[in-house]
Every structure is written in C-alpha cells, then in structure tokens.
Amino acid sequence: MEAYFDQAWVLLGVGMLTVFAVLLFVVLIGNGIILFVNRFIPNSGVQESRGTSTGGTNASKVAAIVAAVKHVTGGRGSVVEIRKKE
C-alpha cells in the first residue's frame, strides 16, 4: 500500500513540474513575441491620424494633457478622447 502512495507522490510532483514548465514556456514565448513585434514591426501611423476628440475643451488644456501623457508614457501613449467625468 505504501508503494502506491510513493508512486502517487512522484506522479503528482512530476505532473506539477511539467505544468509549471509548460506555462513558463508559454509566458516566455508570449513576452518574446511582444518584444519582437514592438521592436521590429513599425507603427502604421494610426496613432497620429486618429486625432483628439476635445468636445469643446480649451486648446491649452488639451495641449497640457497630451504633453503630460507623452511625458509619463515616454512617448508611447496617446490621448484618444477627452471627456468630462460625470
């Protein structure tokens, strides 16, 4: 009977390590694909052509918000829409 428990523990350990290794492999491949795409595939310019929907907001306020977003995100973020919070 004890041999069955020993075999069960071994199978449990091997199974858990296998699942951990496969999930780690999937995460690393996903991060590698994201880094590759961000580095080597150029941006199609959609970010610049969308513009900013101001909805009647003062132009200097919009410029300040856009500048703050660019500064905080290191130039990677963009303002898509500005709405007043209700």
Stockholm file with secondary structure:
# STOCKHOLM 1.0

chainA/1-86         MEAYFDQAWVLLGVGMLTVFAVLLFVVLIGNGIILFVNRFIPNSGVQESRGTSTGGTNASKVAAIVAAVKHVTGGRGSVVEIRKKE
#=GR chainA/1-86 SS CHHHHHHHHHHHHHHHHHHHHHHHHHHHHHHHHHHHHHHHSCCCSHHHHHCCBCSSCCHHHHHHHHHHHHHHHTTCCCCCBCCCCC
#=GC SS_cons        CHHHHHHHHHHHHHHHHHHHHHHHHHHHHHHHHHHHHHHHSCCCSHHHHHCCBCSSCCHHHHHHHHHHHHHHHTTCCCCCBCCCCC
//
